[in-house]
Amino acid sequence: MNIRLATVEDILSIVSLEKEVFKESLGESFLYDEMMLNPYSHIVIGEVEHKMVGYIGLRVDEKAEIMNFAIFPHEQKKGYGKALLTYALDYLKTHHAKTLSLEVRESNLVAQKLYLSFGFKKSHIRKNYYQNEDAIVFIKEVNP
Ligand SMILES: CC(C)(COP(=O)(O)OP(=O)(O)OC[C@H]1O[C@@H](n2cnc3c(N)ncnc32)[C@H](O)[C@@H]1OP(=O)(O)O)[C@@H](O)C(=O)NCCC(=O)NCCS
């Protein structure tokens, strides 16, 4: 898999990935503004044979955050998620982030297992963060 920063040319692929995985998307204009106007927004995509297989949207700061993270369903369980997360953590080290945090659905055990295996720790619960569901906040020191 080739991993690189997204450009505006990737927006349509990101929208279709979000719709397929999350049933809704941040939308083209939101993603365009994120890329062009928000200096903290860094979107990392993975591609195989020039086709996007997944992405991680990061807010890069001392306290960095994962905004979104998804792999196309037919491309899951092939190691691409782990590879993207590894890349994101290396990227954040070089951008002087101290911590990386994220919210995950309480029911999303696959993602939670992945975060725990990468050394993330459960921090706290955000009640009703999603419609009808709590989020668990995970956090990891990036530059311990
Ligand atoms: C979470 C997600 C990004 C992981 O990506 P992935 O490419 O499938 O992950 P990998 O292939 O690198 O595998 C990571 C681990 O998850 C496990 N895994 C992945 N999909 C799984 C599934 N559907 N059922 C059970 N285990 C699964 C893998 O077996 C692996 O664990 P292991 O090392 O113990 O074998 C992907 O499942 C996804 O897009 N999910 C939907 C969106 C989502 O939940 N995003 C995160 C929101 S916080």
Ligand as a Chemical Component Dictionary entry (heavy atoms), coordinates in Angstrom:
data_LIG
# 
_chem_comp.id                   LIG 
_chem_comp.type                 NON-POLYMER 
_chem_comp.pdbx_formal_charge   0 
_chem_comp.three_letter_code    LIG 
# 
loop_
_chem_comp_atom.comp_id 
_chem_comp_atom.atom_id 
_chem_comp_atom.alt_atom_id 
_chem_comp_atom.type_symbol 
_chem_comp_atom.charge 
_chem_comp_atom.model_Cartn_x 
_chem_comp_atom.model_Cartn_y 
_chem_comp_atom.model_Cartn_z 
_chem_comp_atom.pdbx_ordinal 
LIG C1  C1  C 0 -11.208 -0.153 12.323 1  
LIG C2  C2  C 0 -10.671 -0.322 10.889 2  
LIG C3  C3  C 0 -10.163 1.035  10.381 3  
LIG C4  C4  C 0 -9.517  -1.328 10.926 4  
LIG O1  O1  O 0 -8.975  -1.425 9.621  5  
LIG P1  P1  P 0 -8.501  -2.841 9.000  6  
LIG O2  O2  O 0 -7.717  -2.532 7.770  7  
LIG O3  O3  O 0 -9.640  -3.752 8.874  8  
LIG O4  O4  O 0 -7.542  -3.353 10.162 9  
LIG P2  P2  P 0 -6.323  -4.363 10.020 10 
LIG O5  O5  O 0 -6.540  -5.295 8.861  11 
LIG O6  O6  O 0 -5.054  -3.588 10.042 12 
LIG O7  O7  O 0 -6.521  -5.209 11.338 13 
LIG C5  C5  C 0 -6.421  -4.649 12.613 14 
LIG C6  C6  C 0 -7.007  -5.623 13.590 15 
LIG O8  O8  O 0 -8.431  -5.588 13.533 16 
LIG C7  C7  C 0 -8.949  -6.906 13.273 17 
LIG N1  N1  N 0 -10.134 -6.758 12.445 18 
LIG C8  C8  C 0 -10.311 -5.928 11.407 19 
LIG N2  N2  N 0 -11.582 -6.045 10.930 20 
LIG C9  C9  C 0 -12.196 -6.967 11.720 21 
LIG C10 C10 C 0 -13.502 -7.526 11.766 22 
LIG N3  N3  N 0 -14.461 -7.130 10.887 23 
LIG N4  N4  N 0 -13.793 -8.452 12.693 24 
LIG C11 C11 C 0 -12.855 -8.853 13.578 25 
LIG N5  N5  N 0 -11.590 -8.359 13.597 26 
LIG C12 C12 C 0 -11.273 -7.431 12.674 27 
LIG C13 C13 C 0 -7.822  -7.609 12.569 28 
LIG O9  O9  O 0 -7.968  -8.997 12.658 29 
LIG C14 C14 C 0 -6.620  -7.062 13.304 30 
LIG O10 O10 O 0 -6.454  -7.681 14.549 31 
LIG P3  P3  P 0 -5.273  -8.724 14.787 32 
LIG O11 O11 O 0 -3.987  -7.986 14.605 33 
LIG O12 O12 O 0 -5.517  -9.175 16.184 34 
LIG O13 O13 O 0 -5.470  -9.794 13.769 35 
LIG C15 C15 C 0 -11.749 -0.878 9.938  36 
LIG O14 O14 O 0 -12.297 -2.069 10.505 37 
LIG C16 C16 C 0 -12.891 0.091  9.648  38 
LIG O15 O15 O 0 -12.823 0.900  8.730  39 
LIG N6  N6  N 0 -13.966 -0.012 10.435 40 
LIG C17 C17 C 0 -15.146 0.833  10.236 41 
LIG C18 C18 C 0 -14.908 2.263  10.617 42 
LIG C19 C19 C 0 -14.333 2.387  12.001 43 
LIG O16 O16 O 0 -14.725 1.674  12.905 44 
LIG N7  N7  N 0 -13.419 3.348  12.171 45 
LIG C20 C20 C 0 -12.814 3.645  13.457 46 
LIG C21 C21 C 0 -13.676 4.640  14.153 47 
LIG S1  S1  S 0 -12.945 5.133  15.693 48 
# 
loop_
_chem_comp_bond.comp_id 
_chem_comp_bond.atom_id_1 
_chem_comp_bond.atom_id_2 
_chem_comp_bond.value_order 
_chem_comp_bond.pdbx_ordinal 
LIG C1  C2  SING 1  
LIG C2  C3  SING 2  
LIG C2  C4  SING 3  
LIG C2  C15 SING 4  
LIG C4  O1  SING 5  
LIG O1  P1  SING 6  
LIG P1  O2  DOUB 7  
LIG P1  O3  SING 8  
LIG P1  O4  SING 9  
LIG O4  P2  SING 10 
LIG P2  O5  DOUB 11 
LIG P2  O6  SING 12 
LIG P2  O7  SING 13 
LIG O7  C5  SING 14 
LIG C5  C6  SING 15 
LIG C6  O8  SING 16 
LIG C6  C14 SING 17 
LIG O8  C7  SING 18 
LIG C7  N1  SING 19 
LIG C7  C13 SING 20 
LIG N1  C8  SING 21 
LIG N1  C12 SING 22 
LIG C8  N2  DOUB 23 
LIG N2  C9  SING 24 
LIG C9  C10 SING 25 
LIG C9  C12 DOUB 26 
LIG C10 N3  SING 27 
LIG C10 N4  DOUB 28 
LIG N4  C11 SING 29 
LIG C11 N5  DOUB 30 
LIG N5  C12 SING 31 
LIG C13 O9  SING 32 
LIG C13 C14 SING 33 
LIG C14 O10 SING 34 
LIG O10 P3  SING 35 
LIG P3  O11 DOUB 36 
LIG P3  O12 SING 37 
LIG P3  O13 SING 38 
LIG C15 O14 SING 39 
LIG C15 C16 SING 40 
LIG C16 O15 DOUB 41 
LIG C16 N6  SING 42 
LIG N6  C17 SING 43 
LIG C17 C18 SING 44 
LIG C18 C19 SING 45 
LIG C19 O16 DOUB 46 
LIG C19 N7  SING 47 
LIG N7  C20 SING 48 
LIG C20 C21 SING 49 
LIG C21 S1  SING 50 
# 
